[in-house]
Amino acid sequence: MAWELTDDRPIYLQLMEHIQGDILSGIYPLGGKLPSVRDLAADASVNPNTMQKALSELERIGLLYSQRTSGRFVTEDKKLIQSLQSSIAEKEISEFLKKMERYGLTREDIINLIK
């Protein structure tokens, strides 16, 4: 997936979200090795220090872990992945419902449209 970075939020947060999305969608499988900081930074067209910050934050929340000389790997904690997927889905659904309600649709209308 292409890196679509904007100026409205810190770049490292956008990098985190992109990599997190790649992990949750299975692009980077559980226990899988991530490309190097330099490779990821080059792919995203960002400074390696910015990418390093994003990866460090993903380590801090437990999605990634480092092995001293081998690089960074995706967690093997399926429960953490499922929890993050549920949390993100709930947030996105809530935002969608609020937006549709602003357009005058009731939740029943929205459910009928989805069906």
N, C-alpha and C positions, 0 to 999 in steps of 0.2 A: 504494500500500500504506500502511496506517495506521501511524503512528509509535507503537510500543508500548515506551515507556521505563519502566525499572524502577529501583528504588533500590539494587540489589545491585552495580552497577558504575558507574563514572563516565559521566555523560550524554554527554560528547563522544565517548567510545569507541562508545557505542551509536549515536550519530548517524553516526559514520564507517562503522560496519557497515551501517547502513541505506542510506546513500548508495552505498557500495561495492556492495551488493546490487542497487540500482537500476541502477548502471552495468553490472555483470556480466550482468544479465538483459536489458539493452537498453532499459530505460525511458529512460535517458539514453544516447543512441547515441554511438559514437565520434565525436569532434570536435564533439559537440553542446554547446550553451550551457546552463549550469545557471541556475536561477532565482537571483535576488539573495539575499544573505545574509539580509536582512530578510524576504523572502518565504519562504525555507526555514525560518527561525526561527519565523515566525508559523504556518506550516503544522504545525510540530512542537511548537508551544507551549513554546518555550525562549527563553532570552535570546540576542539576536544575538551577543554575545561568545562564548557557548558554541558556537554554530554556526560562528562565524569560526574558532575553535580547531580544530574538526573538519575544516573545509575546508582549513585551512592544513596539517594533518597529511596529508590526502589529496594535497595538492600535493607535500608533502615526499616521499611514496612514489611519486610520478609518475602517479597516476591522474588528477589535474587539473592544469591550468596556467592562469595568469592572463594576460590581455591588459589592459594598463594601464587603458584607458578602456572596454573592451568587456565586462569581467566574467570569469567562470571558465568553462573549457571542459573537456570530457572528453578524455583523451589519445586519440591516434589510433594508438597502439602496440598492434596486435592481439596481438603475442606476449606483452606484459605482461598483457593481459586473459586470454588463454588460460592463462598461467602461474598467475595468481591463481585462476582457475576450477578448475584442476587441484589446486592446493594446498588450497583450501577443500574440494573434494570428497574428497580423500584424508583430510583431518582428520575430516570428518563421518563418512565410512565407517569409519574406525578407531574413533571413539567409539561408533558404532552396534554394531560387532562386539564391542567390549569389553563393552558393556551386555548384549547378547544372550548372550555367554558367561557373564556373571554370573548369568543366568537358567538356566544349565545347557545351553544349546544349543551344539553343536559348529559349526565353520565349515561343515561339510558340511550339517548341519541347516539352517543359515541360508541357504545357497545353494539348497537344495531348496525352502525356503519362498519364496524370491524368484522362482524359476522358476515 
